[in-house]
Amino acid sequence: MPRSSKEIISLFDSFVIPNYKRYPVALVKGEGAYVWDAEGNRYIDFFPGWGSNMFGYCPAPVVKAVQEQSARLIHVPNSWYTEEQGLWAKMLSERTNFGGKAFFCNSGAEANEAAIKLVRLHSAENKYKIITFQGSFHGRTMGTVTATAQPKYHKGLEPLLPGFTYVPYGDLGAVEEAIDEETAAIMIEPIQGEGGVRVPPKGFLPGLRKLCDDHGLLLVFDEVQTGCGRTGEWFASNYFGVVPDIMTLAKSICSGFVGAAMLAKKEIAPDLRPGMHASTFGGNSIAAAAGIATIKMVEEEGLLEKAKVLGERFKNRFNQLAENLDIIQEVRGVGAMIGAELKVEGAFCVEQCMKRKLLINCTHGNVIRLLPAVNTPFDLVDEGLDIIEDVLRKGA
Ligand SMILES: *Cc1c(COP(=O)(O)O)cnc(C)c1O
């Protein structure tokens, strides 16, 4: 007999550090937009893998690539070359708007750490400051949590890493004012994810590019959440038509398998020189196989276009709802990255949806955030949206 959710939870209570707030449910298998718990309940998931599972659970081409690769070669350290890692880098590079070269690692935080180190290594000795934005989220390592300009994540961890300056998101004047002779870079999520699906005001990202050019700064795009097709373009930088110097990727890069990358312009990349940075598992052969399969699947199944169409379907429905439901403050998003800001705390909505077997996320307290699989069938989209509508109508 497989263990029940209750039995699995008691294992955690005894043996797993309780640093996460978890729902009282153990998940055991998934397929597409569906996931099952230990009791056999089936859920529709509009937030699979926190946005990592770009094609939902266990997409066949990725499963096949991982199975084949794991039977051939699981891991080779970076003291050797592998074809998989080289091809993966080429395929990513060709889809960015700046070419560039890749450093591989295992999480969004690590990719951003690599970016922070590259900024410091590339810049003159007296230049080390990085400007980041209020409401941002860049990860949980000491460096990236410092880059994350949200005081609630800093409590008890001080002293933080020196050299970060925080400014309001969307305020070009404030950025210009914050630049001094020690500033080396501006680091930003082109669309804030955890901060509440915040889309930048028109002209903001091009404005940052210009400030960087005028002041000799590097522009770092954290595309851990927006990258790899989520916006309906390969990267949000393509969507906004702005060229960064450095870009970081994780979450959906391997369709839910562990993998991450930092890409940097060819002129900057060599400053991450031998001896200055490394990762034992970075660019691991299985991750590379999953990453390559992910890129192929996006293109062979036309998923960039699908992400756009899917996102429109979600947003149209939320916009209709907003017209006659006072509880919705604003609907935001690009492609399959959708946010609905409520006038009240959103926890009730997550809870009620889960009771009705729909999994969603609420971030920043009051923003319903959906990062659905880009190939979610429309009938499931509508079924889930019916549940959300019903829950929002009933209210908190
Ligand atoms: C999730 C996220 C991170 C952190 O990624 P981890 O893999 O959890 O370290 C960093 N930046 C953004 C924009 C994210 O959404």
The ligand as an SDF file (V2000), in Angstrom:
LIG
                    3D

 15 15  0  0  0  0  0  0  0  0999 V2000
   12.0710   31.6790   -8.7810 C   0  0  0  0  0  0  0  0  0  0  0  0
   12.9160   32.8590   -9.1100 C   0  0  0  0  0  0  0  0  0  0  0  0
   14.2700   32.9530   -8.7180 C   0  0  0  0  0  0  0  0  0  0  0  0
   14.9130   31.9180   -7.8260 C   0  0  0  0  0  0  0  0  0  0  0  0
   15.0370   30.6880   -8.4590 O   0  0  0  0  0  0  0  0  0  0  0  0
   15.4540   29.3900   -7.6000 P   0  0  0  0  0  0  0  0  0  0  0  0
   15.5730   28.3190   -8.6400 O   0  0  0  0  0  0  0  0  0  0  0  0
   14.3680   29.1430   -6.6120 O   0  0  0  0  0  0  0  0  0  0  0  0
   16.7380   29.6920   -6.9350 O   0  0  0  0  0  0  0  0  0  0  0  0
   15.0000   34.0390   -9.1380 C   0  0  0  0  0  0  0  0  0  0  0  0
   14.4550   34.9980   -9.9030 N   0  0  0  0  0  0  0  0  0  0  0  0
   13.1670   34.9470  -10.3180 C   0  0  0  0  0  0  0  0  0  0  0  0
   12.6270   36.0200  -11.1870 C   0  0  0  0  0  0  0  0  0  0  0  0
   12.3480   33.8850   -9.9230 C   0  0  0  0  0  0  0  0  0  0  0  0
   11.0660   33.8470  -10.3090 O   0  0  0  0  0  0  0  0  0  0  0  0
  1  2  1  0
  2  3  1  0
  2 14  2  0
  3  4  1  0
  3 10  2  0
  4  5  1  0
  5  6  1  0
  6  7  2  0
  6  8  1  0
  6  9  1  0
 10 11  1  0
 11 12  2  0
 12 13  1  0
 12 14  1  0
 14 15  1  0
M  END
$$$$
